[in-house]
Amino acid sequence: MAQLDRTRNFGICAHIDAGKTTVTERVLYYTGKTYKMGEVHDGTATMDFLQEEQERGITIQSAATTCPWTRFDEDYTLNLIDTPGHVDFTIEVERSLRVLDGAVAVFDGKEGVEAQSETVWRQADRYNVPRICFINKMDKLGADFYYSFNSIKERLGANAVAVQIPIGQSSTFQGIIDLVGMRAYYFSAEELGAKVEERDIPADMLETAKKWRHDLVEKAAELDDHLTDKFIMEKEISQEEIRQAIRKGTVSQQIFPVFCGSALKYIGVQRLLDGVIDYLPNPTEVPEIQGTDARDKTKKLSRPHTSEAPFSALVFKVVSDQHGDLTYTRIYSGTLLKGSRVLNPVNGKREIVSRIFEMHAKERIPLEEAEAGDIVALVGLKNSFTGDTLCDPDEPIVLERMEFPEPVISMSIEPQSQADKEKLGIALQTIRREDPSFRSHFDDETGQTIIAGMGELHLEIIRNKLVRDMKIGVNVGTPRVAYRETIAGKAEARGLHKKQTGGRGQFGDATITVEPCSLEQAKENEWDWEDGVAFENDIIGGAIPKEFIPSVIAGCRDSAKSGVLAGYPLINVKVTLIDGSYHDVDSSQIAFEQAGILAFREACRKAKLILLEPVMKVTVTTPEDFLGPVNGDLNRRRGMIVENEQRGNARIIVAEAPLSEMFGYATSLRGMTQGRATYTMEPLAYRPVPESITKTVLEGAAA
């Protein structure tokens, strides 16, 4: 337990360009993990090791590392994951947060909370991840700590508590004031910030620091009854008592401590690491991991975070490697030995863990064993993918799976030669294993392979991976919108599959109802939900034998995948099996699957089919002078402006616009604002397509 107490599993996440990877590079340097500081703008960042990442200066895939840190003369182990900021790679953030105990949310000191900051904050809320905040880039022109701090409170609704304030800001930024210890810290740029000097608080900032410390002590006192009494009686509250209260509030997500600094200028990163130790939870402080019994899904199980408990772990990432797949795993309980056999209860397969590695970006350090709280990469697993559980074969448990977003954009891809065709199929399977937000399928009618992803950049990166890394010649089509179908009402239909061709015939008869349904409704009512289709069995008295009911479900779901209206997947529908009949001799699983297909198609046609399109949340930051043209252009693109905020001499426009109208928006925006505006775009929801446009889309699909 002593080792677990001194372990921190945390991630660094933020809006694109807030400085996540630069913060990580500084962490690696100050912890002694690297001896030369990498820079994102030079393409030398340790954690951005893919060629594509180095060329573009962005993070595409999350990278993990383990490094040491000493606090109050005790040695700690930090398991750190650096995540991407670009919305096209949101799956990387999602799966990292799922296995982490805490996170550092990084904000740009000038911009404060930005569009993608809100997205990662919501993801962390979903997985109940405690966070500390780091307002970075305090040296940047226009940086404003107080504005950024307030944006965390107002835009995220977070109970932010400053534990540091800056000494100066923008060009006058020199160091930080620690409000817990009431000391000033200065970082020597000549020694890359490795030398930290502690001084008295400058006289001109003493009053400001006292005011902020009073707020901090008041917030800390609210979290502890003993401190509340002390605060009311105006008794002295010690630094250690303040730290413990803040830690308690952070772990329970009642408060979010805020730090500040400039990673690029080497200021404040060591104090941030102290904050990770002081305030983020160790693996024993988070709730026991929850799961279900592999043999009985209704039976809830949990595992304590100890090495003595039965082994359980979650696969959160698979990376294809020339020596075999690297399966990234978070161990929640028990101990895993090299060469041991484990069970994947999701598919019932047993796996052998031939090797265990501690990862440092692309480098790996072999281990003989790994314990609860560790994040490691395993080699030797053949049938375990992202979201799967690994556990002790004698004590099976299925941990909660991750929800993966649906792709919103697709394009056709064709191999240039027969040799490329053979390689392409294997390559697409490999990418799908690595990236659950990527999809691909072969279109029988056109003879094309269709790949689908989260955005234009996502598909461009995949195309480059195929051509450059996997050496496969491909031609790609223009990106297309991934439409969906759904139903507007409720309807009932009977599917009768009956064939007699001499000898044994085929007989399947099923009557179903279909109605609109959301994932929330399905969860609330505990209906069986998969790929956007919920299923409920209302058969009474054995009208259809139990062994044939899964076949009806499979028929309905297969039919939904291929669509009814125009070949787009049909989602958000509930199927209820209400009646049917069978034949003692002629009934079979195939016959009932066909009955399910017939009934589903007929019922959906009766229930009025409608086409859905992906609508994006678009956030544009533009100088005031170009507000009119930007608004006008969004309106022309069927965009609905939902927010228009003044920020300095810039305007932040938040709009909801259909993806189909947003192709080429980057070029258009640059043209109308002389290259001075920026934007981000993320999937928001699927919404009905206007009737006038539905006709055009359907004609395009038919063509």
Secondary structure, DSSP 8 states (H G I E B T S, - for coil): -HHHHTEEEEEEEESTTSSHHHHHHHHHHHTTS-SS---TTTT--SS--SHHHHHHTS--S-EEEEEEEEETTEEEEEEEEE---SGGGHHHHHHHHHH-SEEEEEEETTTBS-HHHHHHHHHHHHTT--EEEEEE-TTSTT--HHHHHHHHHHHH---EEESEEEES-GGG--EEEETTTTEEEEE-GGGTT-SEEEE---GGGHHHHHHHHHHHHHHHHHT-HHHHHHHHTT----HHHHHHHHHHHHHTTS-EEEEE-BTTTTBSHHHHHHHHHHHS--GGGS--EEEE-SS-TTSEEEE-SSSSS--EEEEEEEE--TTS-EEEEEEEESEEETT-EEEETTTTEEEE--EEEEEETTEEEEESEEETT-EEEEE--SS--TT-EEE-TTS--EE---------EEEEEEESSHHHHHHHHHHHHHHHHH-TT-EEEEETTTTEEEEEESSHHHHHHHHHIIIIIS---EEE---EE--EEEESS-EEEEEEEEE-SSSS-EEEEEEEEEEE--HHHHHHHT-EEETTEEEEE---SSSS-GGGHHHHHHHHHHHHHH-SSSSS-B-SEEEEEEEEE--TTT--HHHHHHHHHHHHHHHHHHT-EEEEEEEEEEEEEEEGGGHHHHHHHHHHTT-EEEEEEEETTEEEEEEEEEGGG-TTHHHHHHHHTTT--EEEEEEEEEEE--HHHHHHHHHHHH-
